[in-house]
């Protein structure tokens, strides 16, 4: 994926699934909706809000006295309302008529496999959207490894999914991870480029020359280090399977907690890899959306604990 995005790339989109109003002057959401939706009662407006069918600037809003400003966009979805979403395995950070963006915990599969049928992000979100109507579906746009936490995108219809996937290089403008590596990284920043290919038993290996596999490029930047570990920020120029984990192994500083490509170093009891930033052009509205989550606390605490032990 080129780091220079083609912002003028023409992206197809599906038909609108909501009614849209543009705010002209400051007012409360209740007042605005009653003016725009002639004849609607206060109770009906409250029901729309309670059922999570009202969006302000693409974010579901439930407050009747939410203060609107000129230029804001208010949307009424044509979907039936949903109950409040609650899960200990993931949280919804954004939702509109086309997409759901989540922050997934480590240890949760993106979607079930033939060998693994446990509860997944896909099954949890499917149950959520089907509270509105049994025919509602969820479509996975991209995946995170089971042991990687962070931001993921799901689509609510197949058209949006295909638009996103087929135009990924033009739509996604920034995708970054944070990781804790084993050992003290020598360089403050750099780039790893290699070709990744699966062997006969489906283990991915890396070659510094073209071996007929997929070219993978990862940029890294050091955030913090001590003599035991290095905290790094990673930017993907390509999105290959296990790319970060393999490239950190190539640097001889694997991600801690990595049971497949690591060196056995596992001080926090998990793979220390988190997808913390995701920016993309909405495949339907064309708006640039930015999402960012905090670095996991355990990633930072590992440095404090080490430093305290050595005092």
C-alpha positions in Angstrom: 0.0 0.0 0.0 1.5 3.3 -1.0 1.9 5.8 1.8 0.6 8.5 -0.6 -3.1 8.0 -0.8 -5.1 8.7 -3.9 -7.8 10.8 -2.3 -9.5 11.6 -5.5 -10.0 7.9 -6.3 -13.7 7.2 -7.2 -15.3 4.9 -4.7 -18.7 3.3 -5.4 -21.3 3.3 -2.7 -24.7 1.8 -1.8 -28.0 3.7 -1.6 -28.5 5.9 1.6 -30.1 4.1 4.5 -31.1 7.2 6.4 -32.8 10.6 6.1 -30.3 13.5 6.5 -30.7 17.1 7.8 -28.1 19.8 8.0 -28.2 22.1 11.0 -28.5 25.8 10.1 -28.5 27.4 13.5 -27.8 26.4 17.2 -30.6 24.4 18.7 -31.3 21.3 20.9 -31.7 18.0 19.1 -35.3 17.5 20.4 -36.4 20.9 19.0 -34.6 20.3 15.7 -36.2 16.9 15.1 -39.7 18.2 15.9 -39.2 21.0 13.4 -37.8 18.8 10.7 -40.2 15.9 11.2 -43.6 17.6 10.9 -46.3 16.3 13.2 -44.0 14.1 15.3 -44.6 14.0 19.0 -42.0 14.5 21.8 -42.6 10.9 22.9 -41.9 9.6 19.4 -38.7 11.6 19.2 -37.6 10.2 22.6 -38.3 6.7 21.3 -36.1 7.3 18.2 -33.3 8.4 20.5 -33.8 5.5 22.9 -33.8 3.0 20.1 -30.4 4.5 18.8 -31.7 5.5 15.4 -30.5 9.1 15.5 -26.9 10.0 14.5 -25.2 13.4 14.8 -22.1 13.7 12.6 -22.2 9.9 12.1 -22.3 9.1 15.8 -25.3 7.6 17.5 -26.8 10.2 19.9 -29.4 9.5 22.6 -29.5 12.8 24.4 -32.7 14.8 23.6 -31.0 18.1 24.7 -27.8 17.5 22.7 -26.7 21.0 21.5 -26.4 21.2 17.7 -24.2 23.7 16.0 -24.4 25.1 12.4 -23.0 22.6 9.9 -23.7 19.5 11.9 -25.4 16.6 10.1 -28.3 14.9 11.7 -29.4 11.5 10.4 -32.4 9.3 11.1 -31.6 5.7 10.2 -34.1 3.4 8.5 -33.0 0.5 10.7 -35.0 -0.5 13.7 -33.5 0.5 17.0 -31.1 -1.5 19.1 -30.7 -2.0 22.8 -27.5 -0.7 24.5 -24.5 -2.8 23.6 -22.5 -4.4 26.4 -19.7 -6.9 26.2 -16.5 -7.7 28.2 -14.8 -8.9 25.1 -15.1 -5.8 22.9 -16.5 -2.3 22.8 -18.1 -0.4 20.0 -16.3 2.9 19.4 -18.3 3.9 16.3 -21.5 2.9 14.5 -23.5 4.2 11.7 -25.9 2.7 9.1 -23.0 1.0 7.2 -20.1 0.3 9.6 -19.2 -0.7 13.1 -15.7 0.0 14.5 -14.7 -2.0 17.6 -11.9 -2.2 20.1 -11.3 -5.9 20.5 -9.7 -7.5 23.6 -6.7 -9.9 23.2 -7.7 -13.5 23.2 -10.8 -13.0 21.1 -11.0 -14.4 17.6 -12.2 -12.1 14.8 -14.2 -14.9 13.3 -14.6 -18.6 13.8 -12.4 -21.1 12.0 -13.0 -24.8 11.3 -10.9 -25.7 14.3 -12.0 -22.9 16.6 -15.7 -22.4 17.2 -15.5 -20.2 20.4 -17.2 -16.9 20.9 -15.9 -14.4 18.4 -16.1 -10.7 17.6 -18.2 -11.6 14.6 -20.7 -13.7 16.6 -21.0 -11.0 19.3 -21.8 -8.3 16.7 -24.2 -10.6 14.8 -26.2 -11.1 18.0 -26.2 -7.3 18.5 -27.5 -6.3 15.1 -30.1 -9.1 15.1 -31.8 -7.5 18.1 -33.2 -5.1 15.5 -34.3 -7.7 12.9 -33.3 -11.4 12.4 -32.3 -10.7 8.8 -29.6 -8.2 9.8 -26.0 -9.4 9.1 -22.5 -8.5 9.8 -19.6 -8.7 7.3 -15.9 -8.8 8.4 -13.8 -6.2 6.5 -10.4 -7.2 7.9 -9.0 -9.3 10.8 -6.8 -9.1 13.8 -5.0 -12.1 15.2 -6.7 -13.7 18.2 -4.0 -12.5 20.6 -3.8 -9.0 19.1 -6.1 -6.3 20.6 -7.3 -3.1 19.1 -9.4 -1.5 16.3 -11.3 -3.5 13.7 -14.0 -2.6 11.1 -17.1 -4.6 10.3 -19.7 -3.7 7.6 -23.4 -4.0 7.9 -24.0 -5.0 4.2 -22.1 -6.9 1.6 -21.9 -3.9 -0.8 -20.1 -1.8 1.8 -17.8 -4.7 2.7 -16.7 -5.2 -0.9 -16.3 -1.5 -1.5 -14.0 -1.3 1.5 -12.0 -4.3 0.6 -11.7 -3.6 -3.1 -10.5 -0.1 -2.5 -8.5 -0.7 0.7 -5.4 1.1 -0.5 -7.3 4.2 -1.4 -9.7 4.2 1.6 -7.3 3.5 4.5 -5.0 6.4 5.2 -3.3 5.4 8.5 -3.1 2.1 10.3 -0.8 1.8 13.3 0.1 -0.6 16.0 2.0 -0.4 19.3 4.1 -3.4 20.5 6.6 -4.3 23.2 9.7 -6.1 21.8 12.1 -8.3 23.5 15.5 -6.7 24.1 16.9 -3.3 23.5 16.3 -2.1 19.9 19.4 -0.6 18.4 17.9 1.9 15.9 15.3 4.6 16.8 13.4 4.1 13.6 13.6 2.1 10.4 11.8 0.0 7.8 11.6 -3.8 7.3 10.9 -5.0 3.8 10.6 -8.7 2.9 8.6 -11.2 1.0 6.3 -13.5 3.0 5.3 -16.9 1.9 3.6 -19.9 3.6 5.4 -23.3 3.6 3.7 -26.6 3.1 2.5 -26.7 6.7 1.2 -23.1 6.5 3.9 -21.5 8.6 4.8 -18.1 7.1 8.5 -17.4 6.6 10.3 -14.2 5.5 12.8 -13.7 2.7 14.8 -10.5 2.1 14.7 -11.2 -1.7 11.6 -11.9 -3.8 10.7 -15.6 -3.3 7.4 -15.4 -5.1 5.5 -14.5 -1.9 3.8 -11.2 -0.9 5.9 -8.1 -0.5 5.5 -6.7 3.1 6.7 -3.4 4.4 6.6 -2.3 8.1 7.9 1.0 9.4 8.8 1.2 13.1 9.6 4.0 15.6 11.0 3.6 19.1 8.8 5.1 21.9 10.7 3.9 25.0 13.3 1.3 25.9 15.4 -0.1 28.6 18.0 -2.9 28.6 15.2 -5.6 28.6 12.4 -4.3 26.3 11.5 -1.7 23.7 8.1 0.0 23.1 7.6 0.7 19.4 5.0 2.2 17.2 4.5 0.4 13.9 3.0 1.7 10.7 1.9 -0.8 8.0 2.5 0.0 4.4 1.1 -3.5 3.5 -1.2 -5.7 5.5 0.0 -9.3 5.3 -0.8 -12.2 7.6 1.4 -12.1 10.7 3.5 -9.3 9.1 4.4 -7.4 12.2 5.3 -10.5 14.2 7.5 -11.9 11.5 9.2 -8.6 10.8 10.1 -8.1 14.5 11.5 -11.6 14.5 13.6 -10.5 11.4 15.0 -7.7 13.6 15.9 -10.3 16.2 13.6 -8.5 18.7 10.3 -10.4 18.5 7.1 -9.2 20.1 6.9 -10.4 23.7 4.3 -13.1 24.4 4.5 -14.3 20.8 4.2 -18.1 21.0 4.7 -18.6 17.3 7.5 -16.2 16.3 8.8 -15.2 19.7 11.7 -16.3 21.9 9.7 -17.4 25.0 9.8 -13.9 26.6 6.3 -13.4 28.1 6.4 -11.1 31.1 2.8 -9.8 30.9 1.0 -13.1 29.9 -0.2 -11.9 26.5 1.0 -11.0 23.0 2.1 -7.3 23.4 0.6 -6.1 20.1 -2.3 -3.6 19.9 -3.9 -1.9 16.8 -4.3 1.6 18.3 -4.9 3.9 15.3 -7.1 3.5 12.2 -8.0 6.3 9.8 -10.0 5.8 6.6 -12.4 7.5 4.2 -15.9 6.3 4.8 -16.7 4.0 1.8 -20.2 5.6 1.5 -20.1 9.1 2.8 -16.5 9.7 1.8 -15.8 11.5 5.1 -12.4 11.0 6.7 -12.8 9.1 10.0 -10.1 8.9 12.6 -10.0 6.4 15.5 -7.4 6.0 18.2 -7.3 4.0 21.5 -4.9 4.2 24.4 -1.8 2.0 24.6 -2.6 -0.9 26.9 -1.6 -0.1 30.5 0.4 -3.4 30.8 2.6 -2.2 27.9 3.7 0.8 29.9 3.9 -0.8 33.3 6.4 -3.4 32.2 9.0 -0.6 32.0 8.1 0.8 35.4 8.2 -2.6 37.0 11.6 -3.4 35.5 13.1 0.0 36.6 11.7 -0.4 40.1 13.3 -3.9 40.5 16.7 -2.5 39.5 16.8 0.4 42.0 
